Amino acid sequence: MTHPQLPLRLPPVAPDQRLAAFVGSEPACHLLATTACGARPDWLFLCGPAGSGKTHLLLAAVAEAQATGRAVRYLPLAAFAGALEAGLQGHAHGDLLCVDALDAIAGSAADEEALFHFHNSARAAGGQVIYAAQATPSLGVWVLPDLVSRLSQCVRINLPLLDDDGRREVLSRRAALRGMVLEPAVLDYVLRRVGRDLVSLTELLDRIDRASLAAKRRVTLPLVRAIIEQT
């Protein structure tokens, strides 16, 4: 049986996944940026609920590392749960390793063992790792005490969910990076009709951007209303 391999190369990180588009803790952004470029030796553990920006920050770290010429890999564990040993094969070497969605393999003894050996191999190779998970490293979630010990040694960054003002700022920043202006009435309507999930909001922003370009018109409330009603 063959197992899928993690990608060796990354596509360019989109502008709205960079640090400039992130809304949240400025100290956390600074710590992430200085770690990603190699200015400090920390290993990081991003922790927060779904929608708190963990994947955003990991991809932003990838972009920061690439800009300084570091060898970087983004390793999304969710797609390789149950076959992590094969998925991580050969990926423990690099200047920076960004490991996403640890929750997907928590509780699997075999996958946790694979992550434990990956962690030790990356440490021995002199690289850095930034992990991301919803849950903190504890034996209530993980079954391998040695892995919990290793993960607990990382500098933890706790990411809370954004409130409505924060989500509004996220949409405004991401729109601005695309050359769009979202009026307050548009933002209010979107947050009322679409909900608070940042993934859904970002997908809607993609649709608005495409529709605005196709129609060669600015973003208005009637345009956004029509897009939402079509879904």
N, C-alpha and C positions, 0 to 999 in steps of 0.2 A: 504494500500500500504506500502510495506517495502522499506527501503532505505539502500544502502550499507554502511557499517561502515568503518571508517578509521582503518588501521591495528594497532593492539596493539603492535606488536613486529616487529623489524626491522632485516633484514638480515645483516650480516657484511658488512661494507662499503668497497668497492673495493679499492685496493691500489692507483689506478689512480684517485680516487675521494678524496684523502686526501690532507691536506695542502701542503705536500711536492711536489705534482704534480701541484699545482696551480701556474700560471704565472700571475703576476699583482702587485698591490700595496703591498709592504711589511708592511707599517703601517696598512693597512686594515687587512692583515693576522694576525698581532700581536693583533689587537683589537678583531678580531673574536676569536682567540685562547684563550685569557685571559678571554673573556666573556663566552665562551663555558665551560671552566673548573671552572667557578664560582669565578675567582680571581677579577672580577669587576662586579658591579650590573647593568650595562647598558642593555637596550633593544635596539636592532639594527634594522635598515631598510635598506636592500640591494637593491639598485636601479640601473638598467642598461638595455640596450637593450638585445634582445634575443641573446644568444651566448656570453655574457659577463662574465659568470661564476657564476651566482647566485645560481643555484642548486648545482653546484660543492662545493661552499663554505658552503651551508647549510648541505650537507652530510658530509663535512669535520668537521663542528661543531658537528654533531652527533657523529662522531668517537672520537673527542677530549673529548666530555662529557662522552661517554661510557668508555673511558680509565681511567677517574677519578672516575668512579662509580656513576655518576649522573644519575637520571632517565630522559630519553630524549625521545621525540617523534618527528617524521617527519610527517607533515600534508600537503599533496599535494592537494590544493583546486580545481585544475582544474577538477578532477574526480567527484566533488560533487557540482558543480555549479547548483543552482536551488533547492538544498536540503541541504544547509549547516547547518541549525539548527540540523537536524538529524545526519549529518556526524560528527559534532563537539561534539555531546553529550558525556559527560564524559571525554573529552580530555583536559580540561583546567587545570588539575592538573599534575604537574611534575616539576622537577628542571629546565629543558630547553625544550622549545617548538619551533620547527623550522617550520615555516609556509610558504609554497612555492606557487607561482603563484597567488598572490592576484588579478592580473588583470582579472582572470577568473570570479570573482564574482563582480567586480566593475560595478556599475550602476544598480545592482539588490537591490532594497530596502530591501527585505526580507533577502537576504544573507548578506548584509551589517549590518543589525540589528543583525543577528546571530554572525557575527564577532565582533561587538561592545560588545555584552554581553560576548563573549569568552575572549576578551581582559580584560574586567573588572574582570572577574572571575579569570583569571590567575594572575592578579595583586593582588587581594585579597588573593590568595592562596600562594603568596610569590615566584612564579616562575619567570623565565625569558623567553622572547620571542625574536626570530630573524625572522623578516619578509623578504620576497623577492618579488619584483614586478618590472615590466618595468617602470611604471609611478610613479612619486612622488605623495605623498598624497595631493590632491588638489580637490577643488569642481568642477574643470573642468572635472574630471574623476569620482569622487565619489559623491553620492547623499545625504549622511548622514553627516551633518556638525560635529556632535559629534564624529563620527569615524575618520574623517579627523583630528580633534583636537588631538585625542589619538595617531594616527599614526605619526603625526607631532612631537610629543614629543620624539620619538625614535631618537637615534643617527643614522644619515644617512651616509651610505657608498655608494658613487657613483662609479660604475664600468663601465669604457669605453670598447668599443670593442677593441680587440687586432689587431695590424697590422700584416703583414706577418712574421716579425721577432718574434713576440710574439707567433703566431700560430706554427711556426717552433719549438720554445722552448717548447711549450706544448707537441707537438708530440714527441720530443726528450726525455722529462722527462717521459712521460707515457710509451714510449717504453722501456726506461732504467729500469723502475719499473717492467717490464715484462721480463727483461733479454735480450731485443733486442737492436741492434744498427742500427739506420737508417742513412745511408750515405747521405751526402749533395745532391748527384744526385737523390736519392730516395725522399728526402723531396721536392726538386724542382719539380719533376714530380708529386708528389701527390698534391701539392698546385696548380699546373697548371690544372690538370685533374679533381680533385674532387671539388675544390672550397674552400671557406673560412669558411663554417659552421662547428663549432666545433663538433656538434653532428654527422654529416656525417663523419668527419675526425676520430672521435673516433670509429664509427662503422667500418670504413675501417681498423683501427688499430687492431680491434678484428679479422677481417678476415685474415689480414696478420699474426697475431700471430698464429691462428689456422693452416693456410696453412704452415707456417714455421715449426711448431711442427710436423705436419703430414708428411711433406717431409723430416724432419730431416736435414734441411739446413738453412744456415743463410739467412737473408733478403737481396735480391739483386734486382736490377732494373728489370731484366727480370721476377722475381717472382711477384713483385708488378704490373708490367704491365699486366701480365696474369690475376691476380686477378681483376684488374679494368676492363679489357676487357670482363670478364665473366659476369659483372653486367649490 
